Amino acid sequence: YPGEYFFKFDLETQQTKILAYIGNGVMMCQPHYSALDQQGKLWGTWGETRAFEDIPGPSPIRIFSYDPDYNHFNWFNHGFPKVNNMDNARVDTMLTAKDGLIYVGTVAGGFSRLNPRDGSVENIGSPYKGERLAGITQTSNGLIYGAGNSGYGKDKEGKTRLFVFDPEKGNCEDLGPIFDRELGKGAVKIHTLVAASNTKLYAGENDNIYRSSYLWEINLGD
């Protein structure tokens, strides 16, 4: 950084090849997590670059796809929805779900989904007022869970919350804080969320400045 490159690595030849420059030197442009769609294309983000650029334009972070079978890029001129006027819509995480759509969480806490067939984006909303929607996973029953709202409460404990989204019904529900009542501790920022079953998730916390970050086990109940 600030030189952001998109590259491929051949496991057989052990050779690396740079395919594109995706940064602009003004901000971090790459997603924290990119995604492969069901056809094997990779989706990510790139940064708009203009002469004498010292402030971002109206759509500084934009979408791209890469087809490895044809070595072909598709550069889109739009990005993901903004939470507010100060938001650059930087991507925290991307998840390809069972319905073939790619669900996206942004650094500012936005939640949306991308259709790989045409690159169109649907805004689902902001599950929380806080930032960092970096953890998204899907259980075998089709429900999508996400963790966001990073930061600290008055007790210096984390206030990250968990939500669930039903792709079929289109409704989003706040399930409450990721908090251990026995320890009196809460998660600050969840950067990885995985489903062990329909009722159990594991969440990797990071960037806690007051203690070591934890691995959280989240039991959803029946």
Stockholm file with secondary structure:
# STOCKHOLM 1.0

chainA/1-222         YPGEYFFKFDLETQQTKILAYIGNGVMMCQPHYSALDQQGKLWGTWGETRAFEDIPGPSPIRIFSYDPDYNHFNWFNHGFPKVNNMDNARVDTMLTAKDGLIYVGTVAGGFSRLNPRDGSVENIGSPYKGERLAGITQTSNGLIYGAGNSGYGKDKEGKTRLFVFDPEKGNCEDLGPIFDRELGKGAVKIHTLVAASNTKLYAGENDNIYRSSYLWEINLGD
#=GR chainA/1-222 SS CCCCEEEEEETTTTEEEEEEECCCSSSCCSCSSCEECTTSCEEEEEECCCTTCCSCCSSCEEEEEEETTTTEEEECSCCCCCSSTTCCCCEEEEEECTTSCEEEEETTSCEEEEETTTTEEEEEECSSSSSCCCEEEECTTSCEEEEECCSBCTTSCBCCEEEEEETTTTEEEEEEECEETTTTEECSCEEEEEESSSSEEEEEECCCSSSCCCEEEEECCC
#=GC SS_cons         CCCCEEEEEETTTTEEEEEEECCCSSSCCSCSSCEECTTSCEEEEEECCCTTCCSCCSSCEEEEEEETTTTEEEECSCCCCCSSTTCCCCEEEEEECTTSCEEEEETTSCEEEEETTTTEEEEEECSSSSSCCCEEEECTTSCEEEEECCSBCTTSCBCCEEEEEETTTTEEEEEEECEETTTTEECSCEEEEEESSSSEEEEEECCCSSSCCCEEEEECCC
//
